[in-house]
Amino acid sequence: MNRAKIFLGSEERDTQNVIEVKNPFNANVVSTYPICTTSDVEMAYLKAKSASKETKKSPLHQRVAWLEDVADKLEGQSEKFAKIICDEVGKPMLFARGEVSRCIETIRLSAHTMITIGGESFDTTAMPSGKKTLAFFKRVPVGVALAITPFNFPLNLVAHKIAPALVSGNAVVLKPSSAAPLCAYSLAKLFIESPYALKDALSVVYSGEGVNDALVASQIPRVISFTGSVPVGKLITKRAGIKKIALELGGNAATFIDKSANLKDAAKKCAIGAFVNSGQVCISLQRIYVHVDVYDEFSKLLVDETGKLTVGNPYDEKTFIGPMIDEDAIDKAKIWIANAKQEGAKILFGGGNQGLVMEPAIMVDVKEDMNIVCQEVFAPIVSLIAKQNYEEAKKSMNDSLFGLQYSVFTNDLDMTTDAIDELEAGGVVINDIPTLRFDIQPYGGFKQSGIGKEGPKFAIEDDYTEVKSIIIC
């Protein structure tokens, strides 16, 4: 029942060599996945390459109906999928259900978006060197796409890659996180078993010796879409060769609380942004810069709001913070807190743990060069830092290797316009947390936060289609 299997195109395969996946909260075995080989990768790519010759010729109405059918079926099985998410990665049911809803929206958005994306005609007599022709460009599918997805949004981030790619007329090879194989397999099964499915257009492979290198180094895929860490992103860019590469590599999200802001509202939102999904979010709020005049008041409000969050069993309907993904994740968080304390930082709230469940930690008296401040923590840890003014905060926010999303809480119009223009990030939010994201929007960062954008429209245009120029004389 909970056994993920390989899809080599539309053909489902299994193997006796499997890895068990344990729930991070109770250590129960919740799923298994087959150990893959480089031969599986080769076969998946050959199937995809062959399929892409047909997928590019498929009628758009069929691809749209395909995605709509999957979205409808997912909607009918939403509770089942939410349970799988909770089982595999320990995401509280409240947020697991929200992820399923977002996944449905992402699939529908991809279908609707493709209907509106087209080409453009040109008047080639615009310049003296031109002459009268019929000239235009059209968008064509890239052919084969490789999608590599992480554990923290194991359903919706799969959809963000495969739905735009498939509706564009491509074939896809998906390699999901080893922590959440059943999520990806179950979604892929809906696509592959749909009556509107394009044969062999989607393959699913899992981890195994040499698999990652074989996936990236192959010359068959035209595009690689990866969400994960900076070190792995760097390896991909070195091994990929001449391909389109889309990398979402995480961030170090920050906000500034101006003295003109609604402090209670800001504190409530910041507690959510810092600790949702146990901080295991690329745009998790990690640095809170606060105007010195309101620092003490805001600190108390943030502690109050954080204290209201329920921590513990992810299957409990009231739980806000569940377990972290594994021992390595919680060990790193504990070490970084300990190192910061040795250098003079203090814990204002929380910071303890019970197994893999970590209490939300609010750190004060931190320095900008501490790991918990300047690196991506990926844990329920947030640092409070007093600043004399917005300009000081802006300088600190921009002085980062990352640039995914930032925010400012203010009622000052000049500060708002300056933040929009001057904050060095792929997204800027005013009067809410930098953790705010809508699946319809372009999403991606500057600097080491990556290359390219997610969001169906932007993924289709930037990653999964190419422009072909046409001239008829």
C-alpha distance (Angstrom), angle and dihedral (degrees) to the residues before:
residue distance angle dihedral
M1 . . .
N2 3.83 . .
R3 3.79 98.3 .
A4 3.78 116.1 120.6
K5 3.79 113.7 -149.6
I6 3.77 137.4 -162.2
F7 3.78 120.8 -98.4
L8 3.79 113.3 -155.7
G9 3.73 94.7 -173.7
S10 3.79 107.1 -51.3
E11 3.82 91.8 -26.1
E12 3.80 114.0 102.0
R13 3.80 116.3 -144.8
D14 3.78 136.3 178.7
T15 3.79 138.2 -167.1
Q16 3.78 136.0 -159.2
N17 3.80 91.5 -126.1
V18 3.79 104.8 85.7
I19 3.80 139.9 160.1
E20 3.78 120.4 -137.8
V21 3.81 120.1 -131.7
K22 3.80 116.0 -149.8
N23 3.77 127.7 -156.9
P24 3.83 107.7 -108.8
F25 3.80 92.6 -136.9
N26 3.80 104.3 48.9
A27 3.84 102.4 9.8
N28 3.81 91.8 -124.8
V29 3.80 114.7 152.1
V30 3.81 104.0 -109.6
S31 3.80 103.8 168.4
T32 3.79 145.2 -4.1
Y33 3.77 133.3 -145.7
P34 3.80 131.9 -162.5
I35 3.78 119.5 -107.1
C36 3.79 106.1 -117.6
T37 3.79 130.6 -147.9
T38 3.78 135.7 -150.6
S39 3.81 86.9 -101.6
D40 3.81 88.7 61.7
V41 3.79 89.1 52.0
E42 3.79 92.1 49.6
M43 3.80 92.1 49.4
A44 3.80 92.4 46.8
Y45 3.79 91.0 52.2
L46 3.80 93.7 46.5
K47 3.81 90.1 51.4
A48 3.81 90.6 47.4
K49 3.79 93.2 48.2
S50 3.79 91.6 51.3
A51 3.80 92.5 44.3
S52 3.81 93.1 49.9
K53 3.80 90.1 66.3
E54 3.80 87.8 64.3
T55 3.82 100.6 33.0
K56 3.80 91.1 60.0
K57 3.82 89.3 57.2
S58 3.80 95.7 45.5
P59 3.82 116.7 114.8
L60 3.77 115.2 -102.4
H61 3.80 92.0 -130.0
Q62 3.81 89.5 62.8
R63 3.82 92.7 50.1
V64 3.79 91.0 48.1
A65 3.82 91.5 48.5
W66 3.81 87.9 48.3
L67 3.79 93.5 57.5
E68 3.78 93.5 41.7
D69 3.81 89.7 52.3
V70 3.81 91.3 51.8
A71 3.81 91.5 47.6
D72 3.82 90.8 50.7
K73 3.81 92.6 49.5
L74 3.80 92.2 45.6
E75 3.79 89.3 51.6
G76 3.80 89.6 53.9
Q77 3.82 91.1 50.9
S78 3.79 98.1 38.4
E79 3.81 96.1 124.9
K80 3.80 91.6 50.3
F81 3.80 91.4 52.4
A82 3.81 92.8 45.6
K83 3.81 88.5 54.0
I84 3.81 91.0 51.3
I85 3.82 90.5 52.3
C86 3.81 91.1 49.3
D87 3.81 91.5 45.8
E88 3.79 97.0 50.0
V89 3.81 104.6 36.5
G90 3.80 103.6 16.0
K91 3.79 95.1 -119.2
P92 3.84 108.5 163.3
M93 3.80 112.1 -103.1
L94 3.80 91.0 -117.6
F95 3.79 90.5 63.6
A96 3.79 96.0 32.8
R97 3.80 88.5 61.9
G98 3.78 89.4 48.1
E99 3.79 90.7 53.0
V100 3.80 91.8 52.7
S101 3.81 89.8 51.6
R102 3.79 91.1 49.9
C103 3.80 90.6 48.2
I104 3.80 90.4 55.4
E105 3.80 89.5 50.4
T106 3.81 91.9 48.4
I107 3.79 91.7 53.6
R108 3.81 92.6 47.4
L109 3.81 91.8 45.6
S110 3.79 89.8 53.0
A111 3.80 91.4 53.3
H112 3.80 94.4 46.2
T113 3.80 93.2 44.5
M114 3.79 95.2 53.9
I115 3.78 90.4 57.8
T116 3.80 90.5 61.1
I117 3.81 99.3 43.4
G118 3.78 114.6 96.0
G119 3.78 143.6 134.5
E120 3.78 135.8 -85.8
S121 3.79 136.3 -124.1
F122 3.82 126.1 -133.4
D123 3.78 135.3 -152.1
T124 3.81 101.6 -129.9
T125 3.82 91.5 -167.2
A126 3.82 89.1 70.4
M127 3.83 91.0 101.6
P128 3.82 128.5 43.3
S129 3.81 90.9 -115.6
G130 3.78 91.0 57.8
K131 3.77 131.9 88.8
K132 3.77 137.7 -161.4
T133 3.83 111.0 -71.4
L134 3.76 140.7 135.5
A135 3.81 102.1 -105.6
F136 3.75 128.8 172.9
F137 3.77 143.5 136.0
K138 3.76 129.1 -124.5
R139 3.80 131.8 -165.5
V140 3.79 117.0 -117.9
P141 3.82 129.8 -175.8
V142 3.79 117.0 -97.7
G143 3.82 92.6 -130.2
V144 3.81 110.9 -126.0
A145 3.81 126.0 22.9
L146 3.79 130.2 -167.6
A147 3.82 115.7 -147.8
I148 3.82 121.6 -167.4
T149 3.80 115.9 -175.9
P150 3.85 136.7 -169.9
F151 3.80 134.9 -130.3
N152 3.80 101.6 -113.8
F153 3.82 96.7 74.2
P154 3.81 98.4 17.6
L155 3.80 96.0 170.1
N156 3.79 108.6 30.6
L157 3.80 95.4 44.4
V158 3.80 89.7 51.9
A159 3.80 87.6 53.4
H160 3.82 91.5 47.7
K161 3.78 88.6 60.9
I162 3.77 108.1 33.4
A163 3.82 100.3 36.9
P164 3.86 96.5 57.4
A165 3.81 90.4 40.2
L166 3.79 95.9 51.1
V167 3.79 96.9 42.1
S168 3.82 87.4 51.9
G169 3.80 89.4 61.3
N170 3.80 100.3 -101.8
A171 3.77 134.5 129.0
V172 3.81 116.4 -122.7
V173 3.79 136.9 -153.0
L174 3.80 109.6 -159.7
K175 3.80 124.8 -160.2
P176 3.83 108.5 -176.3
S177 3.78 129.7 -166.5
S178 3.80 115.0 -74.2
A179 3.81 87.2 -131.6
A180 3.81 93.1 61.9
P181 3.81 110.9 28.9
L182 3.80 96.3 140.2
C183 3.82 92.1 56.5
A184 3.79 91.7 56.6
Y185 3.79 95.0 39.4
S186 3.81 93.1 50.7
L187 3.81 92.2 50.2
A188 3.80 92.6 45.0
K189 3.81 89.2 51.2
L190 3.81 89.9 57.8
F191 3.80 89.4 53.5
I192 3.80 95.7 44.7
E193 3.80 96.1 44.8
S194 3.80 95.3 46.2
P195 3.82 113.8 116.8
Y196 3.81 87.4 -128.1
A197 3.83 94.7 51.9
L198 3.78 121.1 130.8
K199 3.80 109.4 -126.8
D200 3.82 115.3 -102.2
A201 3.80 92.2 -8.1
L202 3.82 93.2 128.5
S203 3.81 129.6 45.7
V204 3.82 128.9 177.6
V205 3.80 124.8 -157.0
Y206 3.80 131.6 170.4
S207 3.79 138.9 -151.0
G208 3.78 123.6 -59.7
E209 3.78 140.4 134.3
G210 3.79 110.5 -49.0
V211 3.81 93.2 -3.6
N212 3.80 98.5 118.4
D213 3.79 93.9 48.9
A214 3.80 92.4 45.6
L215 3.80 90.9 51.1
V216 3.80 94.9 49.9
A217 3.81 100.3 37.6
S218 3.82 96.5 48.8
Q219 3.79 115.3 110.7
I220 3.80 92.9 -144.4
P221 3.82 101.2 81.8
R222 3.80 115.7 73.6
V223 3.80 93.8 -164.2
I224 3.81 135.6 32.0
S225 3.80 118.0 -159.8
F226 3.81 112.0 -169.3
T227 3.79 133.8 174.5
G228 3.79 115.6 -170.9
S229 3.79 145.2 74.1
V230 3.80 129.8 -12.1
P231 3.84 94.4 -119.0
V232 3.80 92.1 54.0
G233 3.81 90.3 44.4
K234 3.80 89.4 55.2
L235 3.80 91.2 50.5
I236 3.79 90.7 51.0
T237 3.81 92.6 52.3
K238 3.82 90.2 51.3
R239 3.81 95.4 48.6
A240 3.79 102.9 34.7
G241 3.77 101.6 78.4
I242 3.79 119.8 -163.5
K243 3.79 102.7 -7.6
K244 3.76 138.7 117.7
I245 3.80 107.4 -95.5
A246 3.79 127.1 -163.8
L247 3.80 113.6 -172.3
E248 3.81 126.4 -176.3
L249 3.80 100.7 -175.0
G250 3.76 106.1 170.2
G251 3.77 133.8 -106.9
N252 3.76 151.6 -135.6
A253 3.79 101.6 -112.6
A254 3.79 118.6 -156.4
T255 3.78 139.0 -179.0
F256 3.80 136.6 -166.6
I257 3.81 121.1 -139.3
D258 3.80 107.9 -152.2
K259 3.79 120.4 -156.9
S260 3.82 88.4 -117.1
A261 3.82 92.0 60.0
N262 3.79 127.6 105.1
L263 3.81 94.5 -103.6
K264 3.80 98.4 -165.3
D265 3.79 91.8 51.1
A266 3.80 91.0 45.8
A267 3.81 92.9 49.5
K268 3.80 92.6 50.1
K269 3.79 92.0 49.9
C270 3.81 93.6 43.6
A271 3.81 91.9 54.0
I272 3.79 88.2 55.6
G273 3.81 94.4 44.1
A274 3.79 94.1 49.2
F275 3.80 99.6 44.7
V276 3.80 109.7 27.1
N277 3.83 111.4 121.3
S278 3.83 87.4 9.6
G279 3.80 88.9 -70.0
Q280 3.81 90.2 -63.9
V281 3.80 93.5 133.0
C282 3.80 126.7 107.6
I283 3.81 89.3 -130.5
S284 3.79 95.8 40.3
L285 3.81 109.3 145.9
Q286 3.79 105.9 -106.9
R287 3.80 106.8 157.8
I288 3.82 123.5 44.8
Y289 3.79 113.5 -172.5
V290 3.81 111.1 -166.1
H291 3.81 130.0 -168.1
V292 3.80 106.1 -107.9
D293 3.82 92.3 -125.3
V294 3.82 92.2 63.4
Y295 3.82 100.2 27.2
D296 3.82 96.6 106.7
E297 3.78 94.0 45.0
F298 3.79 93.8 46.7
S299 3.82 92.0 46.5
K300 3.80 91.3 56.6
L301 3.79 91.8 47.1
L302 3.81 92.0 49.8
V303 3.80 91.5 50.5
D304 3.82 89.8 49.9
E305 3.80 93.0 49.9
T306 3.80 93.2 44.9
G307 3.79 90.4 50.9
K308 3.80 89.5 60.1
L309 3.81 93.0 61.6
T310 3.81 115.9 103.7
V311 3.79 113.3 -130.4
G312 3.79 126.5 -164.5
N313 3.80 138.2 37.8
P314 3.83 110.3 49.9
Y315 3.81 90.8 -155.4
D316 3.82 90.1 61.8
E317 3.80 108.4 98.4
K318 3.83 91.3 -137.6
T319 3.80 97.3 51.5
F320 3.80 116.1 116.9
I321 3.82 99.8 173.1
G322 3.80 119.7 41.5
P323 3.80 131.4 171.2
M324 3.77 128.1 -48.4
I325 3.77 116.1 -113.2
D326 3.84 100.6 -100.9
E327 3.79 147.8 -22.3
D328 3.80 93.7 -83.7
A329 3.80 91.0 57.3
I330 3.78 95.4 51.2
D331 3.82 93.3 41.3
K332 3.80 90.4 54.7
A333 3.80 91.6 49.2
K334 3.81 92.4 49.9
I335 3.80 92.6 47.5
W336 3.80 92.6 49.7
I337 3.82 91.3 50.2
A338 3.82 90.9 47.9
N339 3.80 92.0 48.9
A340 3.81 91.4 48.9
K341 3.82 90.8 50.7
Q342 3.80 90.6 51.1
E343 3.81 87.9 55.7
G344 3.82 93.2 51.1
A345 3.79 105.9 -85.3
K346 3.78 120.1 135.3
I347 3.81 133.5 -150.0
L348 3.79 109.3 -122.1
F349 3.81 93.0 -178.3
G350 3.81 138.9 5.4
G351 3.78 124.6 -26.9
G352 3.81 99.2 152.0
N353 3.78 125.9 115.0
Q354 3.79 142.0 -151.1
G355 3.77 107.0 -156.3
L356 3.80 107.5 -51.2
V357 3.81 92.5 -19.1
M358 3.80 109.3 100.2
E359 3.78 123.6 -167.1
P360 3.81 113.9 -126.0
A361 3.80 109.4 -93.1
I362 3.81 125.5 -148.5
M363 3.80 111.4 -165.4
V364 3.83 126.8 -161.7
D365 3.82 136.3 179.1
V366 3.80 88.3 39.9
K367 3.80 128.3 156.1
E368 3.79 123.7 -130.6
D369 3.83 92.7 -120.5
M370 3.82 95.4 56.2
N371 3.79 115.0 112.7
I372 3.80 91.1 -122.1
V373 3.82 87.9 59.7
C374 3.81 107.8 33.6
Q375 3.82 102.3 31.5
E376 3.80 131.3 58.3
V377 3.82 104.8 -90.9
F378 3.83 99.3 -173.0
A379 3.81 89.3 -163.6
P380 3.82 136.9 93.5
I381 3.81 93.5 -82.9
V382 3.79 126.2 121.4
S383 3.81 129.6 176.9
L384 3.81 125.9 -143.9
I385 3.80 115.4 -148.9
A386 3.82 126.1 179.7
K387 3.82 117.6 -137.6
Q388 3.79 130.7 -171.8
N389 3.79 92.2 -134.9
Y390 3.78 146.4 -19.2
E391 3.80 93.5 -85.1
E392 3.81 90.7 60.3
A393 3.78 90.9 48.3
K394 3.81 92.8 47.6
K395 3.79 91.0 53.1
S396 3.82 91.4 51.7
M397 3.80 92.9 45.3
N398 3.79 92.3 51.8
D399 3.81 93.6 43.0
S400 3.81 91.2 83.3
L401 3.77 138.0 106.8
F402 3.81 86.9 -130.4
G403 3.79 133.5 63.0
L404 3.79 112.1 175.9
Q405 3.82 107.5 125.9
Y406 3.81 135.1 -16.5
S407 3.77 133.6 176.9
V408 3.80 142.9 -163.6
F409 3.79 128.6 -153.5
T410 3.80 106.6 -151.0
N411 3.80 145.8 124.8
D412 3.81 91.1 -150.6
L413 3.81 110.4 110.2
D414 3.80 94.6 -159.8
M415 3.81 90.3 52.8
T416 3.79 90.1 48.7
T417 3.79 94.1 53.6
D418 3.80 91.7 44.3
A419 3.82 91.4 51.5
I420 3.79 91.1 50.7
D421 3.80 91.0 51.4
E422 3.80 102.9 34.9
L423 3.80 110.2 32.9
E424 3.80 107.1 101.0
A425 3.78 101.7 -135.3
G426 3.77 140.0 105.1
G427 3.81 90.1 -116.6
V428 3.80 134.1 30.2
V429 3.82 122.6 -167.7
I430 3.79 124.5 -166.1
N431 3.82 119.6 -151.5
D432 3.76 95.2 -3.4
I433 3.78 138.6 69.5
P434 3.82 123.5 -74.2
T435 3.81 85.1 -124.2
L436 3.81 88.7 75.6
R437 3.80 112.9 111.7
F438 3.79 133.8 162.4
D439 3.80 117.6 -158.6
I440 3.81 92.4 -133.9
Q441 3.81 93.3 61.0
P442 3.81 129.9 82.6
Y443 3.79 108.3 -94.4
G444 3.77 125.7 -169.7
G445 3.77 140.3 95.8
F446 3.77 147.8 -115.2
K447 3.82 128.1 -117.8
Q448 3.82 113.8 7.1
S449 3.79 91.3 -11.8
G450 3.76 86.5 89.3
I451 3.78 149.9 -105.1
G452 3.79 128.5 -70.2
K453 3.78 134.0 9.1
E454 3.77 137.8 -85.6
G455 3.79 122.7 -147.6
P456 3.82 118.8 98.6
K457 3.82 98.2 -98.1
F458 3.78 94.3 46.0
A459 3.80 95.6 42.1
I460 3.80 90.9 50.6
E461 3.79 93.1 49.5
D462 3.81 99.4 38.4
D463 3.79 103.4 32.7
Y464 3.78 116.4 14.4
T465 3.80 103.1 40.2
E466 3.79 134.8 46.6
V467 3.77 130.5 -154.1
K468 3.79 116.9 -111.2
S469 3.81 115.4 -167.0
I470 3.83 118.3 -144.4
I471 3.82 130.4 -165.4
I472 3.81 123.0 -176.6
C473 3.80 113.3 -172.0
